């Protein structure tokens, strides 16, 4: 029998339903893999008992003919989703030891669909980072290695999710995407990851970074698995004021790689001077693959693309400074109370001890751009530019159905390589941030390897609410790329 940890979500689901193996066998195999894979530091908390509990329920459901959509499928949960009775930290010392008494809407939907949770996955602290080097609980290490044997970043902030899936420590995982935190790590580790339209998945119970940008999404090894996961995760939630009150389409059933009659846009602004030659060559291959699938390819323009990154790094820190004001040492989380300290002293000491350097940096930036003397000069202007970026996409989609772009400007880099230069680190989001600012669905698909044997991905961006179009174009890429590489050094 195939190693159970090599199976996809669809294969596990169908195998359990057909009686090819039991859900408990699957859970035990992945629990063993999680234990054996601790060197990657992908999990902050392991919950093998929860995976087994859900597996036993799935086996009973099969016997009674009452299987659910994810019965028998164990998953990883990014440690940004509140989980009742299980520590939730956002990878920060500020929340170390915090055990929620409630369940996030997304994790609750996955549990109700029969999924078991193998554990809580590591991330950049409060989802702030592009390399998973800002976690209080230590770096996540990619299962891929550079040609000279260096440890590589799995991307961020959902680096624990991407590393765990690539290393077969879970078949799928939740992620969150504020400016590319699902898509960039997916590209770095050779997996698939989709950020849906803003509002498709509830943010209730997800630790907030930037509320107008944060969106939960699915990460897995295949496009089909991503569709299966997202279909369960999405849906209206009255507890979230930004949730879209719309039915959830049957994305898995609607999968088709036939793109006849579809137009694919290639934004000329995404090919800047100095674009990595291997990325550019893969992009050209992607264009041909989509043509082979029946699509017509057209050039489009997104003229305000060059302003997307500075716009994001004004709006996101501004919202972060507001959201993170709640961590004051009074109600929950870390509390530092120096002897003889007053209330203000406690606030300052708690936040100094609880937040990491990158979180402090973004709070300072956000507080600055929201201050009375600079609000109009920075934050108001950024909001105006954000509207122009969204309008660019609307006009482009008058000429095409989806866009094809690179996902990241390079393959995964070595841990520590860019940590000293925050600006260089921020540039990792150059291709992913525009879709986030516009609230559009976007997906990363693994499509090849660079000359060093590391994964490279392409990105599909779609119209608002057209996750099906994104998934179908992604499936067309997946089928033609035939990406089957795995980080062999890990085995």
C-alpha positions in Angstrom: 0.0 0.0 0.0 1.2 3.6 -0.7 2.6 5.4 2.2 -0.5 7.0 3.8 1.3 10.3 4.3 1.9 10.6 0.5 -1.9 10.6 -0.1 -3.7 13.8 -1.1 -6.8 15.0 0.7 -9.0 13.6 -2.0 -7.3 10.2 -1.9 -7.6 10.0 1.9 -11.3 11.0 1.8 -12.1 8.5 -0.9 -9.9 5.8 0.5 -11.6 6.0 3.9 -15.1 6.0 2.3 -14.2 3.0 0.2 -12.7 1.1 3.1 -9.2 0.9 1.6 -7.8 1.9 5.0 -9.2 3.2 8.2 -9.2 6.8 9.3 -7.3 5.8 12.4 -4.5 4.3 10.3 -4.2 7.7 8.5 -4.2 9.7 11.7 -1.6 7.4 13.3 0.7 7.7 10.2 0.5 11.5 10.2 1.0 11.7 14.0 4.1 9.6 13.6 5.3 11.9 10.8 4.7 15.0 12.9 6.8 13.5 15.7 9.6 12.4 13.3 9.6 15.9 11.6 10.1 18.0 14.7 13.5 19.2 13.4 11.6 21.5 10.9 9.8 23.3 13.8 6.6 23.4 11.8 4.3 22.8 14.7 4.1 24.9 17.9 1.6 22.6 19.6 0.9 19.0 18.6 -2.6 17.5 19.2 -2.3 13.8 18.3 -5.3 12.9 20.5 -7.5 15.3 18.5 -6.5 13.7 15.3 -7.2 10.2 16.6 -10.6 11.3 18.1 -11.7 12.7 14.8 -10.4 9.5 13.0 -12.4 7.2 15.3 -15.5 9.3 14.7 -14.9 9.0 10.9 -14.6 5.2 11.1 -17.8 5.0 13.1 -19.4 7.3 10.5 -18.3 5.1 7.7 -19.9 2.1 9.4 -23.2 3.9 9.8 -23.1 5.4 6.3 -22.9 9.0 7.7 -19.5 10.3 6.3 -18.8 14.0 6.2 -16.9 15.9 3.5 -13.6 15.6 5.4 -14.1 12.5 7.4 -10.8 10.8 7.9 -8.7 13.8 6.8 -6.2 15.1 9.4 -5.0 18.7 8.8 -2.7 21.3 10.3 -4.1 24.5 11.8 -2.1 27.8 11.5 -1.7 29.1 15.1 -3.6 32.2 14.2 -6.9 30.5 14.4 -8.4 30.3 17.9 -9.0 26.7 18.9 -11.1 25.9 22.0 -9.0 24.2 24.7 -5.8 24.4 22.7 -3.1 27.1 23.1 -3.3 29.8 20.4 -0.2 32.1 20.3 0.0 33.8 16.9 3.7 32.7 17.4 4.2 35.5 19.9 5.4 35.6 23.5 2.5 38.1 24.1 0.0 35.2 23.7 2.1 32.3 25.0 -0.1 30.2 27.3 -3.4 31.7 26.0 -6.0 28.9 25.7 -9.2 30.1 24.0 -12.6 29.2 25.4 -14.1 29.4 21.9 -13.5 28.1 18.4 -12.9 30.3 15.3 -15.6 30.0 12.6 -13.2 28.5 10.1 -11.7 25.9 12.4 -15.2 25.1 13.6 -16.4 24.5 10.1 -13.5 22.1 9.4 -14.2 20.2 12.6 -17.9 19.9 11.7 -16.9 18.6 8.3 -15.0 15.7 10.0 -11.4 17.0 9.8 -9.0 16.1 12.6 -6.3 18.6 13.8 -2.7 17.3 14.0 -1.6 20.5 15.7 -1.1 24.3 15.6 1.4 25.4 12.9 4.2 27.9 13.3 4.1 31.3 11.6 5.7 34.7 11.6 4.7 36.5 14.8 1.2 38.0 14.4 1.5 37.0 10.7 4.1 39.7 10.2 6.9 38.5 8.0 7.8 36.8 4.7 10.3 34.2 5.9 8.9 32.7 9.2 11.9 34.1 11.0 10.0 36.4 13.4 8.3 33.6 15.4 8.9 33.7 19.1 9.1 29.9 18.9 11.9 29.8 16.4 12.4 29.6 12.7 10.5 27.1 10.6 12.9 25.3 8.3 11.9 24.3 4.8 12.2 20.6 4.0 14.0 21.8 0.8 17.7 22.5 0.9 19.9 24.7 -1.2 22.4 23.1 -3.5 25.1 23.9 -1.0 23.1 22.4 1.9 21.9 25.7 3.5 18.6 25.8 5.5 16.0 27.6 3.5 13.0 29.7 4.5 9.6 28.1 3.9 8.2 31.6 3.3 5.8 33.5 5.5 3.8 34.1 7.3 2.2 30.7 6.7 5.6 29.0 6.7 4.7 26.3 9.2 1.7 25.3 7.0 3.8 25.2 3.8 6.7 23.3 5.4 4.4 20.7 7.0 2.5 20.0 3.7 5.7 19.8 1.7 7.3 17.4 4.2 4.2 15.3 4.4 3.5 16.2 8.0 -0.1 16.9 7.0 -2.0 16.6 3.7 -3.4 20.2 4.0 -3.5 23.1 6.3 -5.2 26.4 6.9 -3.4 29.6 6.1 -4.0 33.3 6.3 -3.1 35.8 3.6 -2.7 39.6 4.3 -0.3 40.5 1.5 0.8 37.1 0.2 1.2 34.9 3.2 -0.5 31.9 1.6 0.8 32.3 -1.9 4.5 33.1 -1.4 5.2 30.2 1.0 3.3 27.9 -1.3 5.6 28.9 -4.1 8.7 28.5 -2.0 7.8 24.9 -1.0 6.2 23.5 -4.1 2.6 23.3 -3.0 -0.7 25.0 -3.9 -2.4 27.8 -1.9 -5.5 29.9 -2.5 -6.5 33.2 -1.1 -10.3 33.6 -1.8 -12.1 36.9 -2.3 -12.1 39.1 0.8 -15.1 38.1 2.9 -15.5 34.5 1.6 -14.0 33.1 4.8 -15.0 34.4 8.2 -12.3 36.3 10.2 -14.1 35.6 13.5 -11.7 34.0 15.9 -8.6 34.7 13.8 -6.0 36.8 15.5 -6.1 40.1 13.6 -3.2 41.7 11.8 -4.8 44.1 9.2 -8.5 43.7 9.2 -9.3 45.1 5.7 -6.7 42.7 4.2 -6.6 39.5 6.4 -8.3 36.5 4.7 -8.2 32.8 5.6 -7.5 30.3 2.8 -6.4 26.8 2.0 -3.0 25.2 1.4 -2.5 21.7 0.1 -0.4 19.8 -2.4 -3.0 20.0 -5.3 -5.5 22.3 -6.8 -8.3 19.8 -6.1 -7.4 19.5 -2.5 -7.3 23.3 -2.1 -10.9 23.4 -3.6 -12.1 20.7 -1.2 -10.7 22.6 1.8 -11.9 26.0 0.7 -15.4 24.7 0.1 -15.7 23.7 3.8 -13.9 26.8 5.1 -16.0 29.4 3.3 -19.5 30.8 4.0 -21.4 33.6 5.6 -20.8 34.3 9.3 -23.1 36.8 11.1 -20.4 37.2 13.7 -18.0 38.8 11.1 -19.2 42.2 9.8 -17.0 41.8 6.7 -18.4 38.3 5.8 -20.1 38.0 2.5 -23.7 36.7 2.7 -23.5 34.5 -0.4 -23.9 30.8 -1.1 -20.6 28.8 -1.4 -20.2 27.3 -4.9 -19.3 23.6 -5.4 -15.8 24.4 -6.4 -14.5 20.8 -6.5 -17.4 19.6 -8.7 -16.9 22.6 -11.0 -13.2 21.9 -11.6 -12.3 21.9 -15.3 -9.0 22.5 -17.1 -10.7 23.3 -20.4 -10.2 27.0 -20.9 -11.8 27.3 -24.3 -13.5 30.7 -24.6 -11.5 32.2 -21.7 -9.0 35.1 -21.9 -5.9 35.2 -19.8 -4.3 38.6 -19.1 -0.6 39.2 -18.8 0.1 42.4 -16.9 3.1 44.2 -18.5 3.9 45.9 -15.2 4.7 42.5 -13.6 7.8 42.2 -15.8 10.1 44.8 -14.4 13.7 45.4 -15.4 15.8 42.8 -13.6 13.1 40.2 -13.3 14.8 36.9 -12.5 15.4 35.1 -15.8 14.2 31.7 -14.5 11.0 33.3 -13.2 10.5 35.0 -16.6 11.1 31.8 -18.5 8.6 29.9 -16.3 6.1 32.6 -16.8 6.5 32.3 -20.6 5.9 28.5 -20.2 2.8 29.2 -18.2 1.5 31.4 -21.0 1.9 28.6 -23.5 0.3 26.0 -21.1 -2.8 28.1 -20.8 -2.9 28.6 -24.6 -2.7 24.8 -24.9 -5.7 24.6 -22.5 -7.7 26.7 -25.0 -7.3 30.1 -23.6 -6.6 33.3 -25.5 -3.8 35.4 -24.1 -3.9 39.2 -24.1 -1.6 41.8 -22.7 -3.2 44.1 -20.0 -2.0 47.1 -18.0 -2.2 47.6 -14.2 -0.6 51.1 -14.2 -0.6 51.6 -10.4 1.3 48.4 -9.7 4.5 50.2 -8.8 2.6 51.9 -5.9 1.2 48.7 -4.4 4.0 47.8 -2.1 4.4 51.2 -0.4 0.6 51.5 -0.2 0.4 48.1 1.6 3.2 49.0 4.0 1.2 52.1 5.1 -2.2 50.5 5.4 -1.2 47.2 6.9 0.9 48.6 9.7 -1.7 51.3 10.4 -4.4 48.6 11.0 -1.9 46.5 12.9 -1.1 49.4 15.3 -4.8 49.7 16.0 -5.5 45.9 16.3 -2.5 45.2 18.5 -3.4 48.0 21.0 -5.6 45.4 22.8 -2.5 43.6 24.0 -1.9 45.6 27.2 -1.4 43.0 29.9 -4.8 43.7 31.5 -7.2 41.1 30.2 -5.2 38.2 28.8 -1.7 37.2 27.5 1.6 38.4 28.8 1.8 40.8 31.8 4.9 42.4 33.0 4.5 44.5 36.2 7.7 46.0 37.5 7.9 46.7 41.2 6.2 50.0 42.0 5.0 50.4 38.4 1.9 52.3 37.5 -0.6 51.4 34.8 1.3 53.2 32.0 4.5 51.5 33.1 2.8 48.1 33.0 1.6 48.8 29.4 5.1 49.7 28.3 6.8 46.9 30.0 4.3 44.3 28.8 4.4 45.4 25.2 8.2 45.7 25.2 8.6 42.1 26.5 5.7 40.5 24.5 6.2 41.8 21.0 9.1 40.9 18.7 11.2 43.4 16.7 9.2 43.1 13.5 5.9 43.6 15.3 7.3 46.6 17.1 8.6 48.0 13.8 5.1 47.8 12.2 3.4 49.2 15.2 5.7 52.2 15.1 5.2 52.7 11.4 1.4 52.4 11.8 1.3 54.8 14.7 3.3 57.3 12.8 1.2 57.3 9.6 -2.0 57.6 11.7 -0.7 60.4 13.8 -2.4 63.8 13.6 0.4 65.5 11.6 0.8 62.7 9.0 -2.6 61.0 8.7 -3.6 62.9 5.5 -0.1 62.8 4.0 0.3 59.0 4.3 -2.8 57.0 5.4 -5.4 59.0 3.4 -3.2 59.0 0.3 -2.6 55.3 0.6 -6.3 54.6 0.8 -6.8 56.7 -2.4 -4.0 54.7 -4.2 -5.6 51.5 -3.0 -8.8 52.5 -4.8 -6.8 53.2 -8.0 -5.2 49.8 -7.8 -8.6 48.1 -7.4 -9.9 50.1 -10.4 -6.9 48.9 -12.5 -8.0 45.4 -11.9 -11.6 46.2 -12.8 -10.5 47.7 -16.1 -8.2 44.8 -16.8 -10.9 42.3 -16.2 -13.0 44.0 -18.9 -10.5 42.5 -21.3 -9.8 39.1 -19.7 -11.1 36.5 -17.2 -8.0 35.8 -15.1 -4.5 37.1 -14.9 -1.2 35.0 -14.9 1.8 36.4 -13.1 4.8 35.1 -11.1 4.1 34.5 -7.4 7.5 35.5 -5.9 10.5 37.3 -7.4 12.8 34.3 -6.6 12.9 30.8 -5.2 13.4 30.3 -1.5 16.3 32.1 0.1 18.6 30.9 2.9 17.5 31.6 6.5 19.2 34.8 7.8 20.0 36.0 4.3 17.5 38.9 4.3 16.6 39.2 8.0 18.9 42.2 8.5 17.2 44.3 5.8 13.5 44.7 6.3 13.0 46.6 3.0 14.6 43.7 1.0 12.3 41.3 2.9 9.2 43.4 2.1 10.0 43.1 -1.6 9.1 39.4 -1.5 5.5 40.5 -1.6 5.8 42.6 -4.8 3.7 40.2 -6.9 1.1 39.2 -4.3 0.2 42.5 -2.6 -1.8 44.1 -5.4 -4.5 41.3 -5.4 -4.7 41.6 -1.6 -5.3 45.4 -1.7 -8.1 44.8 -4.3 -9.6 41.9 -2.2 -9.4 39.5 -5.2 -9.1 35.7 -5.2 -5.6 34.5 -6.2 -3.8 31.2 -6.2 -0.2 30.0 -6.3 0.5 26.8 -8.3 3.9 24.9 -8.3 5.1 24.8 -11.9 8.8 23.9 -12.0 12.2 24.0 -10.4 15.0 26.5 -10.8 18.6 25.6 -11.7 19.3 24.9 -8.0 16.5 22.4 -7.8 14.1 24.6 -5.8 10.4 25.1 -6.5 9.0 28.0 -8.5 5.4 28.9 -8.7 3.0 30.9 -10.9 0.0 32.9 -9.7 -3.5 33.1 -11.0 -5.6 36.2 -10.1 -9.3 36.3 -10.7 -12.3 38.6 -10.6 -14.0 39.1 -7.3 -16.0 36.0 -6.3 -14.6 34.0 -9.3 -12.7 31.4 -7.3 -13.9 28.8 -9.8 -12.2 30.6 -12.6 -9.0 30.8 -10.6 -9.1 27.2 -9.6 -9.8 26.1 -13.2 -6.9 28.1 -14.6 -4.7 26.8 -11.8 -5.7 23.2 -12.7 -4.8 23.8 -16.3 -1.3 24.9 -15.2 -1.0 22.0 -12.7 -1.8 19.4 -15.3 0.6 20.8 -17.9 3.4 21.6 -15.5 3.3 18.0 -14.1 5.1 19.2 -11.0 5.8 16.1 -8.9 9.1 17.1 -7.3 9.5 16.6 -3.5 12.2 17.7 -1.1 14.1 14.4 -1.3 16.8 15.5 1.2 14.1 15.3 3.8 13.6 11.6 3.4 
